[in-house]
Amino acid sequence: MAACRVNPDDPESGITASFGVTCMRDVDGDFEAMLRRADRALYRAKQEGRNRTCVAADE
């Protein structure tokens, strides 16, 4: 659980954040391709335990 608490009286009220990160590449063709890659990285971050950042793998 993250150290930041929404309600200090409730130890289960923490906030976490997960991020999927990528860069626009010349081969992407459009913004949607980049967004799909970032989305896959985001869900990988959540599967690996949340509260983390994952960089999209080159595909």
C-alpha positions as protocol buffer text, in pm:
chain_id: "A"
residue {
  index: 1
  type: MET
  ca { x: 0 y: 0 z: 0 }
}
residue {
  index: 2
  type: ALA
  ca { x: 128 y: 347 z: -85 }
}
residue {
  index: 3
  type: ALA
  ca { x: 240 y: 584 z: 188 }
}
residue {
  index: 4
  type: CYS
  ca { x: -3 y: 858 z: 83 }
}
residue {
  index: 5
  type: ARG
  ca { x: -332 y: 817 z: 272 }
}
residue {
  index: 6
  type: VAL
  ca { x: -667 y: 960 z: 166 }
}
residue {
  index: 7
  type: ASN
  ca { x: -798 y: 924 z: 520 }
}
residue {
  index: 8
  type: PRO
  ca { x: -526 y: 914 z: 791 }
}
residue {
  index: 9
  type: ASP
  ca { x: -766 y: 727 z: 1022 }
}
residue {
  index: 10
  type: ASP
  ca { x: -808 y: 443 z: 770 }
}
residue {
  index: 11
  type: PRO
  ca { x: -485 y: 248 z: 702 }
}
residue {
  index: 12
  type: GLU
  ca { x: -642 y: 87 z: 392 }
}
residue {
  index: 13
  type: SER
  ca { x: -710 y: 419 z: 214 }
}
residue {
  index: 14
  type: GLY
  ca { x: -383 y: 458 z: 20 }
}
residue {
  index: 15
  type: ILE
  ca { x: -343 y: 590 z: -331 }
}
residue {
  index: 16
  type: THR
  ca { x: -139 y: 413 z: -597 }
}
residue {
  index: 17
  type: ALA
  ca { x: -69 y: 494 z: -962 }
}
residue {
  index: 18
  type: SER
  ca { x: 42 y: 280 z: -1254 }
}
residue {
  index: 19
  type: PHE
  ca { x: 176 y: 415 z: -1583 }
}
residue {
  index: 20
  type: GLY
  ca { x: 248 y: 275 z: -1926 }
}
residue {
  index: 21
  type: VAL
  ca { x: 514 y: 470 z: -2116 }
}
residue {
  index: 22
  type: THR
  ca { x: 619 y: 466 z: -2481 }
}
residue {
  index: 23
  type: CYS
  ca { x: 746 y: 696 z: -2757 }
}
residue {
  index: 24
  type: MET
  ca { x: 599 y: 776 z: -3095 }
}
residue {
  index: 25
  type: ARG
  ca { x: 800 y: 592 z: -3359 }
}
residue {
  index: 26
  type: ASP
  ca { x: 825 y: 656 z: -3733 }
}
residue {
  index: 27
  type: VAL
  ca { x: 689 y: 307 z: -3800 }
}
residue {
  index: 28
  type: ASP
  ca { x: 375 y: 365 z: -3588 }
}
residue {
  index: 29
  type: GLY
  ca { x: 183 y: 523 z: -3873 }
}
residue {
  index: 30
  type: ASP
  ca { x: -68 y: 688 z: -3639 }
}
residue {
  index: 31
  type: PHE
  ca { x: -130 y: 799 z: -3284 }
}
residue {
  index: 32
  type: GLU
  ca { x: -352 y: 496 z: -3213 }
}
residue {
  index: 33
  type: ALA
  ca { x: -61 y: 252 z: -3257 }
}
residue {
  index: 34
  type: MET
  ca { x: 140 y: 439 z: -2996 }
}
residue {
  index: 35
  type: LEU
  ca { x: -160 y: 453 z: -2762 }
}
residue {
  index: 36
  type: ARG
  ca { x: -219 y: 77 z: -2790 }
}
residue {
  index: 37
  type: ARG
  ca { x: 147 y: 11 z: -2701 }
}
residue {
  index: 38
  type: ALA
  ca { x: 125 y: 242 z: -2398 }
}
residue {
  index: 39
  type: ASP
  ca { x: -200 y: 74 z: -2293 }
}
residue {
  index: 40
  type: ARG
  ca { x: -36 y: -271 z: -2302 }
}
residue {
  index: 41
  type: ALA
  ca { x: 249 y: -136 z: -2089 }
}
residue {
  index: 42
  type: LEU
  ca { x: -4 y: 8 z: -1842 }
}
residue {
  index: 43
  type: TYR
  ca { x: -182 y: -325 z: -1800 }
}
residue {
  index: 44
  type: ARG
  ca { x: 156 y: -499 z: -1758 }
}
residue {
  index: 45
  type: ALA
  ca { x: 235 y: -252 z: -1476 }
}
residue {
  index: 46
  type: LYS
  ca { x: -95 y: -340 z: -1308 }
}
residue {
  index: 47
  type: GLN
  ca { x: -34 y: -715 z: -1347 }
}
residue {
  index: 48
  type: GLU
  ca { x: 314 y: -683 z: -1198 }
}
residue {
  index: 49
  type: GLY
  ca { x: 179 y: -542 z: -875 }
}
residue {
  index: 50
  type: ARG
  ca { x: 46 y: -195 z: -946 }
}
residue {
  index: 51
  type: ASN
  ca { x: 198 y: 130 z: -824 }
}
residue {
  index: 52
  type: ARG
  ca { x: 474 y: 119 z: -1088 }
}
residue {
  index: 53
  type: THR
  ca { x: 575 y: 237 z: -1433 }
}
residue {
  index: 54
  type: CYS
  ca { x: 638 y: 3 z: -1726 }
}
residue {
  index: 55
  type: VAL
  ca { x: 802 y: 104 z: -2051 }
}
residue {
  index: 56
  type: ALA
  ca { x: 657 y: -53 z: -2366 }
}
residue {
  index: 57
  type: ALA
  ca { x: 880 y: -315 z: -2522 }
}
residue {
  index: 58
  type: ASP
  ca { x: 990 y: -270 z: -2881 }
}
residue {
  index: 59
  type: GLU
  ca { x: 758 y: -473 z: -3099 }
}
